[in-house]
């Protein structure tokens, strides 16, 4: 059984005992990502739109490091601290995902680490 751990400088460095992603049998499992700038380490606390875009860009960078991309996502889980902002999240999500519509779950949560408004994890196929 071969499991590859992914670590790219183009996404935030894990703050705990986990990998940005793992790859097994052609599937990439991306750990929950937050709106943190991977270059500066800045924690983005701006609008939900800005947080959503930064978070999805972090997911995208990890997927690229694992030989995948947004168009290969099979399932995404989106955690939001304020479900009333779902429309704004979905607008950014739709813009970045384009025509690709993977399975998705939206999970309203009481709060997220560092006071963020969003966290996203993904499962994707590796490019063949």
C-alpha positions as CSV (number, residue, x, y, z in Angstrom):
1,X,0.0,0.0,0.0
2,X,1.6,3.3,-1.2
3,X,0.4,6.5,0.4
4,X,2.1,9.8,-0.8
5,X,2.0,12.9,1.4
6,X,1.7,16.2,-0.4
7,X,3.5,19.4,0.8
8,X,3.7,22.4,-1.4
9,X,4.9,25.9,-0.6
10,X,2.0,27.2,-2.7
11,X,-0.5,26.5,0.1
12,X,-0.3,27.2,3.8
13,X,2.0,25.0,5.8
14,X,0.1,22.6,8.1
15,X,-0.1,24.0,11.6
16,X,-0.5,20.5,13.2
17,X,0.3,16.9,12.7
18,X,-1.3,16.4,9.2
19,X,-0.4,16.7,5.5
20,X,-1.9,19.2,3.1
21,X,-3.1,16.1,1.2
22,X,-2.5,12.4,0.8
23,X,-2.7,10.4,-2.4
24,X,-3.7,6.8,-2.6
25,X,-4.8,4.7,-5.6
26,X,-5.2,7.7,-7.8
27,X,-7.3,9.7,-5.4
28,X,-6.2,12.9,-3.7
29,X,-7.6,13.7,-0.2
30,X,-7.1,17.4,0.6
31,X,-7.1,18.4,4.2
32,X,-9.4,21.3,5.3
33,X,-8.0,24.6,4.0
34,X,-8.4,28.0,5.5
35,X,-8.1,31.5,4.0
36,X,-4.3,31.9,4.7
37,X,-2.0,33.4,2.2
38,X,0.7,30.8,1.6
39,X,3.4,33.4,0.8
40,X,3.0,35.8,3.7
41,X,1.2,33.5,6.2
42,X,-1.4,36.3,6.6
43,X,-4.8,35.2,7.9
44,X,-7.5,36.8,5.7
45,X,-10.4,38.1,7.8
46,X,-12.0,40.2,5.0
47,X,-15.2,39.5,3.2
48,X,-16.6,36.0,2.8
49,X,-16.0,36.3,-0.9
50,X,-12.2,37.0,-0.4
51,X,-12.0,34.2,2.2
52,X,-13.7,31.8,-0.2
53,X,-11.5,32.6,-3.1
54,X,-8.2,32.3,-1.1
55,X,-9.4,29.0,0.4
56,X,-10.3,27.6,-3.0
57,X,-7.0,28.8,-4.4
58,X,-5.2,26.9,-1.6
59,X,-7.1,23.8,-2.4
60,X,-6.2,24.3,-6.1
61,X,-2.5,24.7,-5.3
62,X,-2.5,21.4,-3.3
63,X,-4.3,19.6,-6.1
64,X,-1.7,20.8,-8.6
65,X,1.1,19.5,-6.4
66,X,-0.7,16.2,-6.4
67,X,-1.0,16.1,-10.2
68,X,-4.7,17.1,-10.1
69,X,-6.8,20.2,-10.5
70,X,-10.2,21.7,-9.7
71,X,-11.8,19.9,-12.6
72,X,-11.0,16.5,-11.1
73,X,-12.7,17.1,-7.8
74,X,-15.1,14.3,-6.9
75,X,-16.4,15.7,-3.6
76,X,-16.0,18.9,-1.7
77,X,-17.1,19.7,1.9
78,X,-17.5,23.4,2.7
79,X,-17.8,24.5,6.3
80,X,-19.3,28.0,6.8
81,X,-19.5,29.9,10.1
82,X,-22.5,32.0,8.9
83,X,-24.9,30.1,6.6
84,X,-26.7,33.4,5.8
85,X,-23.6,34.1,3.6
86,X,-24.0,31.0,1.6
87,X,-25.2,32.9,-1.5
88,X,-21.9,34.8,-1.6
89,X,-19.9,31.7,-1.1
90,X,-21.7,29.8,-3.8
91,X,-21.2,32.7,-6.3
92,X,-17.4,32.6,-5.8
93,X,-17.4,28.8,-5.9
94,X,-19.4,28.7,-9.1
95,X,-17.1,31.2,-10.8
96,X,-13.9,29.3,-9.9
97,X,-15.4,25.8,-10.6
98,X,-16.9,26.8,-13.9
99,X,-19.0,24.0,-15.5
100,X,-17.6,21.3,-13.2
101,X,-20.1,20.4,-10.5
102,X,-18.7,17.8,-8.1
103,X,-20.7,16.3,-5.2
104,X,-20.7,18.8,-2.4
105,X,-21.8,19.2,1.2
106,X,-22.3,22.5,3.0
107,X,-21.9,22.3,6.7
108,X,-22.9,25.2,8.9
109,X,-20.7,25.4,12.0
110,X,-20.7,27.5,15.1
111,X,-17.2,28.8,14.6
112,X,-13.9,28.1,12.8
113,X,-10.3,28.3,13.9
114,X,-8.9,31.9,14.1
115,X,-12.4,33.3,13.5
116,X,-12.4,32.4,9.9
117,X,-15.7,32.2,8.0
118,X,-15.0,29.2,5.8
119,X,-13.0,26.0,5.6
120,X,-12.9,23.7,2.6
121,X,-11.7,20.1,2.1
122,X,-11.8,18.1,-1.1
123,X,-11.4,14.6,-2.7
124,X,-10.2,14.5,-6.3
125,X,-8.9,12.1,-8.9
126,X,-5.3,12.3,-10.0
127,X,-4.8,13.3,-13.7
128,X,-4.3,10.2,-15.8
